Amino acid sequence: MKNNAASPNETQAHNQKHLKQKVHAENNLKKHVLAYCVLFVTLTAVTVVRYVLIPSQYGHAGLRLIFTTICLLAICLVYAICTILISKRLNKFKFDSSKVMTLCFVIIFSYTISIFISAISPFLMPTFLTAFILAPLFDRKDVFLTNLLTNTLLLTTVLLNPLIGDQYPYLYQIHIPVIMFVAGTLFGTIITFLLVGEVRRFNYTIKGFAIALGGVVFALLLGLLAYYVVGSNDEGTVSILNWFLFLLAAFVSQLMFSIVLQPLLERIFNLITNSRLIDLIDHNFPLIKRLIQEAPGTFAHSQNVANFAELCALSIGENPYMARACAHYHDIGKLENSNFFKENQADTNPHDDILPEVSAEIIKSHTKAGQHLCQEYKLPKKIAQVAAQHHGTTAIMVFLHKARELNDANIEQENFYYDGDTPTSKIAAIIMICDAAEAAFRAAGVSTIDGAKPILDGLVWDRLKSGQFDNCNITLDELTQIKQTILSIIGGIYHKRLKYLN
């Protein structure tokens, strides 16, 4: 009977892993707290400049100082709550410096513009700006929460300010920031659901303009309702047409400004967006162009892997654009020694004249070389990681068998295994499977499901058994779905063509 009790070494490894995760979580919490402190200090400085240092014709400086203190306390409370919520989710939330810096920058940027424009009229504050900027850059959860947070900060700041002006009754002054908060939150949410994931600039612009126009009508109707319910002095009366034009200019300018700002944020903070992923797989991108010219066989292989990977990603709910981009670059390290890889060879094989140990070293070096090339060309970190992880710690069986045939004595088998990390994401696991499957299918000359199925089952089982998927949280159901997807499209990729007669 098999003993299921853990060995001392396994227990020690488990404890070390748990301790490492705990330290990592604590470091993440410290980084988040630091990021929010920097954000809070910046917002404090902006608020002080707006309401204390800039002279105002309304009220006493002491009152403005009291108001500023109240606003800062409110902002501090909001960010304290955010920090607590994030600390509770640290087991599922990793600190991404690019992401956090981008979100902080957009909050500061939108908040600063809005509170300074509120000096003219809070009715013109760009309360959609945060959502417009972030929609193509992040997922729905991040866009929704950041937009809500920005609008809450604006509401806190402007609503508590008794110095907006005396041209309207004070009760109407209260209604305006509330109206803008409702409009910013409601239409920011609409932006979240309609524009997040939109990769076509034209569609983004048309949908954004429609949303902005809807926001204008909504804010104008609420404003008129509050105006007639509360009443106003005669000198404060403004024509509906003028308000409509002012709002239209303010809201549409948010859309236009966000379109200009988005690609800048992508480059400055090295963000991964669907638009950028599409740009990275363009054949004119320098690294792809090098692959086409210097290793055409590897490029063709990568194209086939991308066809598999994109559909596999869709089948399990992963980003198909990321899967395709990772597939294009997973073997980019073969540029270093392209003629040592079978798909780039013509009549001669340089491995015939060297020892299998040397051959194995050359072959396995392409994973680290690929990671370095991705870093050199400033590709996103996730793509570089897939380049390093797509073989995990699997064996290079061809040269291991050759070494055994040449030398009956004991050989150092570790020299014939890849020494990279195992996949740490589901996309990396997909690339590992699709890469091995494409090469195996082509080597075996299979073009049917019946011929491919045993090969695919065998290579997935070998990797599962050797622990290649232990660090990427992929499930058995997802692996099954990936296999079924590959089998469903294999005929379309490797089908035989009819022979045409002249």
Stockholm file with secondary structure:
# STOCKHOLM 1.0

chainA/1-502         MKNNAASPNETQAHNQKHLKQKVHAENNLKKHVLAYCVLFVTLTAVTVVRYVLIPSQYGHAGLRLIFTTICLLAICLVYAICTILISKRLNKFKFDSSKVMTLCFVIIFSYTISIFISAISPFLMPTFLTAFILAPLFDRKDVFLTNLLTNTLLLTTVLLNPLIGDQYPYLYQIHIPVIMFVAGTLFGTIITFLLVGEVRRFNYTIKGFAIALGGVVFALLLGLLAYYVVGSNDEGTVSILNWFLFLLAAFVSQLMFSIVLQPLLERIFNLITNSRLIDLIDHNFPLIKRLIQEAPGTFAHSQNVANFAELCALSIGENPYMARACAHYHDIGKLENSNFFKENQADTNPHDDILPEVSAEIIKSHTKAGQHLCQEYKLPKKIAQVAAQHHGTTAIMVFLHKARELNDANIEQENFYYDGDTPTSKIAAIIMICDAAEAAFRAAGVSTIDGAKPILDGLVWDRLKSGQFDNCNITLDELTQIKQTILSIIGGIYHKRLKYLN
#=GR chainA/1-502 SS CCCCSCCHHHHHHHHHHHHHHHHHHHHHHHHHHHHHHHHHHHHHHHHHIIIIISCCSSSCHHHHHHHHHHHHHHHHHHHHHHHHHHHHTTTTCCCCHHHHHHHHHHHHHHHHHHHHHTTTCGGGCCTTHHHHHHTTTSCHHHHHHHHHHHHHHHHHHHHTCTTSCSSSCHHHHHHHHHHHHHHHHHHHHHHHHHHTTCCCHHHHHHHHHHHHHHHHHHHHHHHHHHHHHHCCCGGGCCCHHHHHHHHHHHHHHHHHHHHHHHHHHHHHTTCCCHHHHHHHTSTTSHHHHHHHHHCHHHHHHHHHHHHHHHHHHHHTTCCHHHHHHHHHHTTGGGGTTGGGSGGGCSSCCGGGGSCHHHHHHHHHHHHHHHHHHHHHTTCCHHHHHHHHHTTTTCBCHHHHHHHHHHCCSCCCGGGGBCCSCCCCSHHHHHHHHHHHHHHHHHHHTCCSHHHHHHHHHHHHHHHHHTTTTTTTTCCHHHHHHHHHHHHHHHHHHHCCCCCCCC
#=GC SS_cons         CCCCSCCHHHHHHHHHHHHHHHHHHHHHHHHHHHHHHHHHHHHHHHHHIIIIISCCSSSCHHHHHHHHHHHHHHHHHHHHHHHHHHHHTTTTCCCCHHHHHHHHHHHHHHHHHHHHHTTTCGGGCCTTHHHHHHTTTSCHHHHHHHHHHHHHHHHHHHHTCTTSCSSSCHHHHHHHHHHHHHHHHHHHHHHHHHHTTCCCHHHHHHHHHHHHHHHHHHHHHHHHHHHHHHCCCGGGCCCHHHHHHHHHHHHHHHHHHHHHHHHHHHHHTTCCCHHHHHHHTSTTSHHHHHHHHHCHHHHHHHHHHHHHHHHHHHHTTCCHHHHHHHHHHTTGGGGTTGGGSGGGCSSCCGGGGSCHHHHHHHHHHHHHHHHHHHHHTTCCHHHHHHHHHTTTTCBCHHHHHHHHHHCCSCCCGGGGBCCSCCCCSHHHHHHHHHHHHHHHHHHHTCCSHHHHHHHHHHHHHHHHHTTTTTTTTCCHHHHHHHHHHHHHHHHHHHCCCCCCCC
//
